[in-house]
Amino acid sequence: MKTYISALCCLGLIGCASTESNVIFSGQLNKYQEPKDGPLAYFGLETAKKTDGFGFQPHPHTAIIYERCPQNDRGKTTFGYVGDLQISTALPLGNPTTIKVKAGNPIFLAFGLIHPVNGYKCMSKHLFTPKNGKTYKFTNSTSWSACPTEAGVISQDGIAPIDNMESLDSAAVSELLEKGININREPCKT
């Protein structure tokens, strides 16, 4: 019995092995600021369960948002960091929450769990172009052993697949860099 309790405590504090291909987003955090004008789309972000199985709220899940920067002289596509936001029923945005994003411009979204105590990271990574007036739904798992995100666009017929969405869940750092996504939270250079 003592071993069983020790194992449960260990799992509760440490979690399981990460499944996120060693991609760590570093650099200065900025709070996500919604666009004020122009064509808009909406992201509905939530966690699949509102408790962790023991009746407690799960640790907040983080959404990290990048937008494609204006083309530079060399014609290379780059994505600049726009900001982070956290999803939890205990936070002002709530769980689920809906935020505004720019439409018509490609966006990179990393959404999942970044646990500050035990260092566990598990995030789904998506690259696509939101369409004006559309609402995109992202529901992240609260499981320690897997962290898939269900993604779709809300339509009259329910939830439909997102057109031309590229899933980068298993992408290594080098693959993200090739696509112009810096993982150092660097904004677009103006």
C-alpha positions as CSV (number, residue, x, y, z in Angstrom):
1,M,0.0,0.0,0.0
2,K,2.9,2.3,0.9
3,T,4.4,1.7,-2.6
4,Y,1.1,2.3,-4.3
5,I,0.7,5.7,-2.6
6,S,4.3,6.7,-3.3
7,A,3.8,5.8,-7.0
8,L,0.6,7.9,-7.2
9,C,2.3,10.9,-5.6
10,C,5.2,10.5,-8.0
11,L,2.9,10.5,-11.0
12,G,1.0,13.4,-9.7
13,L,4.1,15.5,-9.3
14,I,6.1,14.3,-12.3
15,G,3.6,13.2,-14.9
16,C,4.5,10.9,-17.7
17,A,7.0,11.2,-20.5
18,S,6.4,14.1,-22.9
19,T,5.2,13.4,-26.4
20,E,6.1,16.8,-27.9
21,S,9.3,16.1,-29.9
22,N,11.5,18.3,-27.6
23,V,10.1,21.6,-29.0
24,I,10.4,24.2,-26.2
25,F,9.0,27.7,-26.7
26,S,11.4,30.1,-25.0
27,G,11.8,33.8,-24.8
28,Q,9.8,36.7,-23.3
29,L,6.1,35.9,-22.8
30,N,3.5,38.4,-24.0
31,K,-0.2,38.4,-23.3
32,Y,-2.2,37.8,-26.5
33,Q,-3.9,41.0,-27.8
34,E,-6.9,40.5,-30.0
35,P,-6.9,42.4,-33.3
36,K,-9.1,45.5,-33.3
37,D,-10.0,45.7,-37.0
38,G,-9.7,44.1,-40.3
39,P,-11.1,40.7,-41.3
40,L,-11.5,38.4,-38.2
41,A,-11.9,34.8,-37.4
42,Y,-12.4,33.2,-34.0
43,F,-10.7,30.5,-32.1
44,G,-12.7,28.5,-29.6
45,L,-10.2,27.0,-27.1
46,E,-11.0,24.5,-24.4
47,T,-9.8,21.5,-22.5
48,A,-11.8,18.2,-22.9
49,K,-12.4,17.9,-19.1
50,K,-13.0,20.7,-16.7
51,T,-11.4,18.7,-13.8
52,D,-8.3,16.5,-13.5
53,G,-10.2,13.3,-12.4
54,F,-9.8,14.1,-8.7
55,G,-12.3,17.0,-8.8
56,F,-9.5,19.6,-9.1
57,Q,-9.2,22.0,-12.0
58,P,-6.5,20.9,-14.4
59,H,-3.4,23.1,-14.8
60,P,-4.1,25.9,-17.3
61,H,-3.5,24.9,-20.9
62,T,-1.5,27.4,-23.0
63,A,-2.2,28.7,-26.5
64,I,0.8,30.2,-28.2
65,I,0.0,32.2,-31.4
66,Y,2.2,33.2,-34.3
67,E,1.2,35.1,-37.5
68,R,2.9,35.2,-40.8
69,C,5.0,38.4,-41.1
70,P,5.0,40.6,-44.1
71,Q,7.4,39.3,-46.8
72,N,10.9,40.6,-46.4
73,D,13.3,41.5,-49.3
74,R,14.6,37.9,-49.6
75,G,11.0,36.6,-50.0
76,K,11.4,34.1,-47.1
77,T,8.3,33.3,-45.1
78,T,8.6,34.0,-41.4
79,F,6.1,33.8,-38.5
80,G,6.2,36.3,-35.7
81,Y,5.1,35.7,-32.1
82,V,1.8,37.4,-31.2
83,G,1.2,36.2,-27.7
84,D,0.2,33.5,-25.2
85,L,-3.0,33.0,-23.4
86,Q,-4.1,30.4,-20.8
87,I,-7.3,28.4,-20.7
88,S,-8.7,27.5,-17.3
89,T,-12.1,27.9,-15.5
90,A,-10.1,29.7,-12.7
91,L,-8.8,32.4,-15.1
92,P,-10.6,35.4,-16.5
93,L,-10.9,34.0,-20.0
94,G,-12.5,30.8,-18.7
95,N,-12.7,27.3,-20.2
96,P,-13.9,27.2,-23.0
97,T,-13.0,30.6,-24.3
98,T,-13.3,32.3,-27.7
99,I,-10.7,34.8,-29.0
100,K,-10.4,36.9,-32.2
101,V,-7.6,36.4,-34.6
102,K,-6.8,38.0,-38.0
103,A,-8.4,36.2,-40.9
104,G,-6.7,35.7,-44.3
105,N,-3.2,35.4,-42.9
106,P,-1.5,32.1,-42.0
107,I,-1.4,31.4,-38.3
108,F,0.7,28.9,-36.3
109,L,-1.0,27.7,-33.1
110,A,0.6,25.6,-30.4
111,F,-2.0,24.5,-27.8
112,G,-1.5,22.2,-24.9
113,L,0.0,21.8,-21.4
114,I,3.1,23.5,-20.2
115,H,3.5,22.5,-16.5
116,P,5.8,24.9,-14.6
117,V,6.4,22.6,-11.7
118,N,7.4,19.3,-13.3
119,G,8.5,20.7,-16.7
120,Y,6.0,18.5,-18.6
121,K,5.2,19.8,-22.1
122,C,2.7,18.4,-24.5
123,M,1.3,20.5,-27.3
124,S,-0.5,20.1,-30.6
125,K,0.8,22.4,-33.3
126,H,-1.2,23.6,-36.3
127,L,-0.5,25.8,-39.3
128,F,-3.4,27.1,-41.4
129,T,-5.1,30.2,-42.7
130,P,-8.3,31.2,-40.9
131,K,-11.1,32.4,-43.0
132,N,-13.1,35.6,-42.4
133,G,-16.1,35.1,-40.1
134,K,-15.3,31.4,-39.3
135,T,-15.0,29.9,-35.9
136,Y,-12.3,27.3,-35.3
137,K,-12.7,24.9,-32.4
138,F,-9.7,23.4,-30.6
139,T,-10.3,21.0,-27.7
140,N,-7.1,19.7,-25.9
141,S,-6.9,16.6,-23.8
142,T,-6.1,16.7,-20.1
143,S,-4.4,13.3,-20.1
144,W,-0.8,13.0,-18.9
145,S,0.0,10.2,-21.3
146,A,-1.3,11.8,-24.5
147,C,-2.3,15.3,-25.4
148,P,-4.1,15.3,-28.7
149,T,-6.1,18.3,-29.8
150,E,-9.3,17.9,-31.7
151,A,-9.5,20.6,-34.3
152,G,-12.3,21.7,-36.7
153,V,-14.2,24.6,-38.1
154,I,-17.8,25.1,-36.9
155,S,-20.3,24.9,-39.8
156,Q,-24.0,24.5,-40.3
157,D,-23.6,20.7,-40.3
158,G,-21.5,20.6,-37.1
159,I,-17.7,20.5,-36.9
160,A,-15.9,20.1,-40.3
161,P,-12.2,19.5,-41.0
162,I,-10.1,22.6,-41.4
163,D,-9.1,23.2,-45.0
164,N,-5.4,23.1,-45.7
165,M,-4.4,22.7,-42.1
166,E,-1.0,21.3,-41.5
167,S,-0.4,19.3,-38.3
168,L,3.1,19.8,-37.0
169,D,2.7,17.7,-33.8
170,S,5.7,15.5,-34.5
171,A,7.8,18.3,-36.1
172,A,11.3,18.8,-34.7
173,V,12.7,22.2,-34.1
174,S,14.6,22.2,-37.4
175,E,11.3,21.5,-39.3
176,L,9.6,24.5,-37.6
177,L,12.6,26.7,-38.4
178,E,12.4,25.6,-42.0
179,K,8.8,26.8,-42.1
180,G,9.9,30.2,-40.7
181,I,8.5,29.6,-37.2
182,N,10.9,30.8,-34.6
183,I,10.4,29.1,-31.2
184,N,12.0,32.0,-29.3
185,R,8.8,34.1,-29.2
186,E,10.2,36.8,-31.5
187,P,7.6,39.1,-33.0
188,C,7.7,40.2,-36.6
189,K,10.3,42.8,-37.4
190,T,8.7,46.1,-38.5
